[in-house]
Amino acid sequence: MNKAVEIYTRIPKTHNCAQATAEGCGRHDLVEPLKTCGGGRAPEGFCGALYAALMMNPPERHASMIEAFHAAVGSNYCQEIKAVGTVPCARCVEIATGL
């Protein structure tokens, strides 16, 4: 299992999707700043996992990452992803760590 997914799904829950993505990729410095970015609260309503992935990469990669995430999930926005309900948050974490 992907380390970020393992962190996200462990019980008791300790990390939101954004934090788990960062922690799973070894970016411990981002865990605290991302504490408010889960559940649709990332800037612009982005998926928190996607937002964390963007924070870990240079701006020149962002457009291609956003495009790839959208192609895999169907949206870049948490509320839209949840409304459709076909891609669970753990899968978004997994996809975001592979961008």
HUNOR-V746983 format. One record per residue. N is the residue number from 0. PSI is psi as a letter, one per 30 degrees, with the letter a starting at -180 (NA if undefined). OMEGA is omega in degrees with one decimal (* if undefined). NEAR is the number of other ideal C-beta (glycine too) atoms within 8 Angstrom. Layout:
N & PSI & OMEGA & NEAR
N & PSI & OMEGA & NEAR
This chain:
0 & k & 175.2 & 4
1 & k & -177.4 & 9
2 & e & -180.0 & 9
3 & e & 178.1 & 16
4 & e & 177.6 & 14
5 & e & 178.4 & 10
6 & e & -177.7 & 13
7 & e & -172.5 & 15
8 & f & -177.1 & 7
9 & l & 179.2 & 8
10 & k & -0.5 & 4
11 & l & -178.2 & 4
12 & k & -178.2 & 5
13 & f & -175.1 & 5
14 & k & 170.0 & 10
15 & a & -175.7 & 12
16 & e & -179.4 & 16
17 & e & 179.5 & 14
18 & e & -179.3 & 16
19 & e & 178.5 & 15
20 & e & 179.8 & 17
21 & e & -178.5 & 15
22 & e & -180.0 & 14
23 & f & 178.5 & 15
24 & g & 177.4 & 9
25 & g & -179.9 & 5
26 & i & -177.6 & 11
27 & f & 180.0 & 7
28 & f & -178.5 & 5
29 & f & -175.6 & 12
30 & e & -178.8 & 12
31 & e & 179.4 & 5
32 & f & -177.7 & 6
33 & g & -175.7 & 16
34 & f & 179.9 & 9
35 & g & -174.0 & 5
36 & g & 176.5 & 13
37 & l & 174.6 & 13
38 & h & 177.9 & 6
39 & g & -177.5 & 10
40 & g & 175.0 & 7
41 & l & 179.1 & 14
42 & k & 180.0 & 6
43 & g & -179.5 & 5
44 & g & 178.5 & 8
45 & l & 167.9 & 12
46 & k & -179.0 & 16
47 & e & 179.0 & 18
48 & e & 177.1 & 17
49 & e & -179.7 & 16
50 & e & 178.4 & 14
51 & e & 178.7 & 18
52 & e & 178.2 & 14
53 & e & -179.5 & 11
54 & f & -176.8 & 10
55 & f & -175.7 & 9
56 & l & -179.4 & 9
57 & k & -177.7 & 4
58 & e & -179.0 & 4
59 & f & 177.2 & 4
60 & f & -171.9 & 8
61 & e & -177.1 & 9
62 & e & -179.6 & 6
63 & e & 177.7 & 7
64 & e & 179.1 & 13
65 & e & 179.3 & 11
66 & e & -179.4 & 8
67 & e & 178.9 & 9
68 & e & 179.2 & 15
69 & e & 179.5 & 10
70 & e & -177.6 & 6
71 & e & -171.5 & 7
72 & e & -178.6 & 13
73 & f & 177.8 & 9
74 & l & 174.8 & 9
75 & f & -171.8 & 9
76 & k & -174.7 & 11
77 & e & -175.0 & 12
78 & e & 176.6 & 8
79 & e & 179.3 & 9
80 & e & -179.9 & 13
81 & e & -178.6 & 8
82 & e & 179.6 & 6
83 & e & 174.0 & 9
84 & g & -178.9 & 5
85 & f & 179.5 & 4
86 & j & 179.5 & 9
87 & l & -178.2 & 5
88 & e & 179.7 & 8
89 & e & 178.1 & 9
90 & e & 176.2 & 9
91 & e & 176.8 & 15
92 & e & -180.0 & 17
93 & e & 179.4 & 11
94 & e & -177.8 & 12
95 & e & 179.9 & 16
96 & f & 179.5 & 15
97 & g & -177.6 & 5
98 & NA & * & 10
